[in-house]
Amino acid sequence: MGNVIASSSPPPAAVPIPLGPSEASPAEESKKPEVSLLSKDPNLINPGPMEELHRKCKEVFPMTFEGAKFMVNKGISQHFQISHTLNISSVNPAQSGYKFGANYVGTQQISPSEAFPILAGDIDPSGTLNGNIIHLLHPRILGRFVSKIQSNKVVGMQGTLDYKGDDFTASLTAANTDIVNSSGVLVGHYLQSVTKNVALGAEIAYQYGPQVPGFHATVINVAGRYACDQFTASGTFGASGVHACYYQKCSDTLQIGVEMETNLRMQESTAQIGYQIDLPKANCVFKGMVDTSWTVGATLEKRLLPMPFTLSLCGQMNQRNGQFRLGCGFILG
């Protein structure tokens, strides 16, 4: 009859039983990447300085002027440019007159649109000088200095250092510092990206000097911003009041912005809405605004191609006070 065990079919091969998450083998556990509680989200980006928190909204509003303005820009070289500006105003004679300006952009190329150092300034026949210096001191540290000299005296100066981290920006500003009279203003900013769209920060301003009650005064504000492809909402809140802005990109040609400021000490609030219309085919940019004080303003900029000319027209009217101002500007270069 033969051997029964020998003639029978072989036993089935052993099927491995998958282990659960808590039953992983020591070899597999050693292959798992270590997760640190301090690891940063790679989607977070630098939020920029606190000074640009409301930049998108403010760029929508028109910058009006009164009277006539004529400007000529001339490039001397790839790094040096000069300008001549003539203003004529009947409302504010102090702003009327001639100004000579000069700009220098250094050879430290960071990107196609960024190069350092940057030196810019202008001077008028009375000797009033405005100067700006911007320089990248370190790949993460940006320094800025602004000064104004009038009647052979320094009437204002301000220095700022910005430290740009991977997902935050910290800034320190010193303004009108007078060592002899022990006076000045110190402002610290910190803005942190919390998520891809949300950034939170704080601002602390410290003023000291004999003109300040108690010799010292400190103001603390908190800030936040939510930004996406279509809109940006930002705001600051502190003991002095609330400042909120909203920016919306409706289409490729239309942008709108809303700004509101509330002063809790004065018990006053103001709001304004503005819009910008871009017409690329007509080489025109139109901006308009209206606020709660019944002030209406608008500007129109027209590029006169192929010539390097730009025509600027603006107007501002207040229904309550019966004021109307009209401006016309011509820019060459």
C-alpha positions in Angstrom: 0.0 0.0 0.0 2.9 2.3 0.4 3.6 5.0 2.9 0.5 7.2 3.5 2.5 10.2 4.7 4.7 10.1 1.6 1.8 9.9 -0.8 -0.2 12.8 0.8 0.1 16.4 -0.5 2.7 18.7 1.1 1.5 21.1 3.9 0.7 24.6 2.8 3.3 27.3 3.1 3.1 29.5 6.2 1.4 32.8 5.5 2.9 35.7 7.5 0.5 37.5 9.7 0.7 41.3 9.4 1.6 43.0 12.6 -0.4 46.0 13.9 1.1 49.4 14.5 2.0 48.5 18.1 3.5 45.1 17.0 6.1 46.3 14.6 9.4 44.5 14.7 12.5 46.2 16.2 14.1 46.3 12.8 11.2 48.2 11.3 11.0 50.6 14.3 14.7 51.6 13.6 13.8 52.5 10.0 11.1 55.0 10.9 12.2 58.7 10.6 12.5 60.5 13.9 9.8 63.3 14.3 10.9 66.3 16.3 8.5 68.4 18.2 10.6 71.4 17.2 10.5 70.7 13.4 9.1 73.6 11.3 6.4 73.5 8.7 8.1 73.6 5.3 5.1 75.5 3.9 5.7 78.5 6.1 7.3 81.5 4.5 8.7 84.8 5.7 5.7 87.1 6.4 7.7 90.3 5.7 8.1 93.3 8.1 5.3 94.6 10.2 5.4 97.9 8.2 4.0 96.1 5.2 1.1 94.5 7.1 -1.5 96.7 5.3 0.6 97.4 2.1 -1.7 95.7 -0.4 -4.8 97.6 0.8 -3.0 101.0 0.9 -1.6 100.6 -2.6 -5.2 100.7 -3.9 -6.0 104.2 -2.6 -5.0 107.2 -4.8 -2.3 109.6 -3.9 -3.7 113.0 -4.9 -1.9 116.3 -5.1 -2.9 119.9 -5.9 -1.6 122.2 -8.6 0.9 121.2 -11.2 3.8 118.8 -11.1 6.5 118.3 -13.7 9.2 115.6 -13.3 12.1 114.5 -15.5 14.0 111.3 -14.8 17.4 110.7 -16.4 19.5 107.6 -16.1 23.2 108.5 -16.0 24.4 104.9 -15.8 23.1 101.4 -14.9 23.4 102.3 -11.2 22.9 106.0 -11.1 19.8 108.1 -11.8 18.9 111.8 -11.3 15.6 113.6 -11.3 14.3 117.1 -11.6 10.9 117.9 -10.0 8.9 121.2 -10.2 5.8 121.6 -8.0 3.3 124.5 -8.2 0.6 124.7 -5.5 -1.6 127.5 -4.4 -3.0 125.7 -1.3 0.3 124.7 0.2 3.0 127.1 -0.9 5.6 125.3 1.2 5.4 122.3 -1.1 5.9 124.5 -4.2 9.3 124.9 -5.8 12.1 122.9 -7.4 13.8 119.7 -6.1 16.8 117.8 -7.3 16.9 114.1 -6.6 19.5 111.4 -7.1 19.3 107.6 -6.7 22.2 105.1 -6.6 21.7 101.3 -6.7 24.8 99.2 -5.8 26.3 96.1 -7.4 25.3 93.6 -4.7 22.7 91.8 -6.8 20.4 89.6 -4.7 17.7 89.0 -7.3 16.7 90.4 -10.7 14.7 93.1 -8.9 16.9 93.6 -5.8 20.3 95.1 -5.5 22.1 96.8 -2.6 23.1 99.3 -1.3 20.4 101.8 -2.2 21.0 105.5 -1.7 18.2 108.0 -2.5 17.8 111.7 -1.7 16.5 115.1 -2.8 17.3 118.7 -2.0 15.6 122.0 -2.7 17.1 125.5 -3.1 16.4 126.4 0.5 18.7 123.6 1.6 16.2 121.1 2.9 17.7 117.6 2.4 16.0 114.2 2.6 18.2 111.1 2.5 17.6 107.4 2.6 20.1 104.5 2.8 19.1 100.9 2.5 21.7 98.1 2.7 21.8 94.4 3.2 24.3 94.0 6.0 23.9 90.2 6.2 21.9 87.7 4.1 19.2 87.9 6.9 19.8 91.5 8.2 18.5 94.6 6.3 19.5 98.1 7.5 17.6 101.3 6.7 18.4 104.9 7.7 16.3 108.0 7.0 17.2 111.6 7.8 16.0 115.1 7.1 18.1 118.2 7.4 16.5 121.7 7.4 18.1 125.1 8.1 21.4 123.4 8.8 19.8 121.2 11.6 18.8 117.6 11.7 15.0 117.8 12.3 14.4 114.0 12.0 16.2 110.7 11.7 15.3 107.1 11.9 17.3 103.8 11.8 15.8 100.4 11.4 17.2 96.8 11.5 15.2 94.0 10.1 16.1 90.3 10.8 14.4 87.9 8.4 14.1 84.4 9.5 12.6 81.4 7.6 9.1 82.1 9.0 9.4 85.3 11.0 10.6 88.9 10.8 11.9 90.9 13.8 12.6 94.7 13.5 14.0 97.3 15.8 13.6 101.0 15.1 15.2 104.0 16.8 13.8 107.5 15.9 14.9 111.0 16.8 17.4 109.7 19.4 18.9 112.6 21.4 21.6 111.6 23.8 22.2 115.1 25.2 18.5 115.6 26.1 17.8 111.9 26.8 14.8 111.7 24.4 13.8 109.4 21.6 11.5 106.7 20.4 12.2 102.9 20.3 9.8 100.6 18.4 10.1 96.8 18.2 8.2 94.6 15.8 7.8 90.8 15.5 5.7 89.0 12.9 5.4 85.2 12.8 3.9 82.9 10.2 1.6 80.6 12.1 0.1 78.7 9.1 0.5 79.1 5.3 -2.1 81.9 5.3 -2.0 83.3 8.9 0.6 85.6 10.4 0.5 87.0 14.0 2.7 89.5 15.6 3.1 92.3 18.2 4.4 95.8 18.3 5.9 97.7 21.3 6.6 101.4 21.2 8.6 103.1 23.9 9.0 106.9 24.1 11.1 108.8 26.6 12.1 112.4 27.2 11.2 115.5 29.1 8.2 116.3 27.0 6.6 112.9 27.9 4.4 112.8 31.0 6.2 110.8 33.6 9.3 110.8 31.3 8.3 107.4 29.9 5.4 106.0 27.9 4.9 102.6 26.4 2.3 101.3 23.9 1.7 97.7 23.0 -0.3 96.5 20.0 -1.1 93.1 18.6 -1.4 92.4 14.9 -2.7 89.7 12.6 -3.1 89.0 8.9 -4.9 86.4 6.8 -3.7 86.3 3.2 -4.7 84.1 0.3 -4.6 84.4 -3.5 -7.8 86.5 -3.7 -8.0 88.6 -0.6 -6.0 89.8 2.4 -7.4 90.8 5.8 -5.2 92.5 8.4 -5.5 94.4 11.6 -3.8 95.8 14.6 -5.4 96.3 18.1 -4.1 98.1 21.1 -4.9 100.5 23.9 -4.9 103.4 21.4 -7.4 101.9 19.0 -8.1 99.5 16.1 -6.8 99.6 12.6 -8.3 97.1 10.1 -7.8 96.7 6.4 -9.3 94.4 3.8 -8.0 93.9 0.2 -9.8 91.9 -2.5 -8.6 91.1 -6.0 -11.9 90.9 -7.9 -10.4 90.3 -11.4 -7.2 90.9 -13.4 -8.3 94.5 -13.9 -10.2 95.4 -10.6 -8.9 95.6 -7.0 -10.7 97.0 -4.0 -9.6 98.0 -0.5 -11.4 99.0 2.7 -9.6 100.6 5.6 -11.0 101.5 9.1 -9.4 103.3 12.0 -10.8 103.7 15.5 -9.3 106.0 18.1 -10.5 104.8 21.5 -9.1 107.8 23.4 -10.7 110.4 21.1 -13.9 108.2 20.5 -13.6 108.7 16.8 -13.8 106.3 13.8 -13.1 106.8 10.1 -13.4 104.4 7.2 -12.7 104.6 3.5 -13.1 102.4 0.5 -10.9 102.5 -2.6 -10.5 100.7 -5.9 -8.0 100.4 -8.7 -8.8 99.6 -12.3 -6.0 98.5 -14.6 -6.5 98.9 -18.4 -3.3 97.3 -20.0 -4.5 97.8 -23.6 -5.1 101.5 -22.9 -2.0 101.8 -20.8 -4.1 103.4 -18.0 -4.4 103.0 -14.3 -7.4 104.6 -12.5 -7.7 104.8 -8.7 -10.6 106.2 -6.7 -11.7 106.5 -3.1 -14.5 107.8 -0.8 -14.4 108.1 3.0 -16.9 108.7 5.9 -16.0 112.5 5.9 -17.5 112.7 2.4 -14.2 113.2 0.7 -13.9 111.8 -2.8 -10.6 111.5 -4.7 -9.4 109.9 -7.9 -6.2 109.7 -10.0 -5.6 108.7 -13.6 -2.2 107.7 -15.0 -1.8 107.3 -18.7 1.4 106.1 -20.4 1.9 107.9 -23.7 3.6 105.1 -25.6 5.9 104.8 -27.6 7.2 108.0 -26.0 8.6 107.8 -22.4 5.9 110.1 -21.1 3.3 109.7 -18.3 0.3 112.0 -17.8 -1.2 112.1 -14.4 -4.6 113.8 -13.5 -6.1 113.8 -10.0 -8.9 115.5 -8.1 -10.2 115.6 -4.6 -13.5 117.0 -3.4 -15.2 117.3 0.0 -19.0 117.7 -0.1 -19.3 118.9 3.5 -16.6 121.6 3.4 -17.1 122.6 -0.2 -13.4 122.0 -1.1 -12.2 121.0 -4.5 -8.6 120.4 -5.6 -7.3 119.5 -9.0 -3.9 118.4 -10.0 -2.0 117.8 -13.2 1.3 116.1 -13.6 3.7 115.2 -16.4 6.5 112.7 -16.0 9.3 112.3 -18.6 11.4 109.2 -18.3 
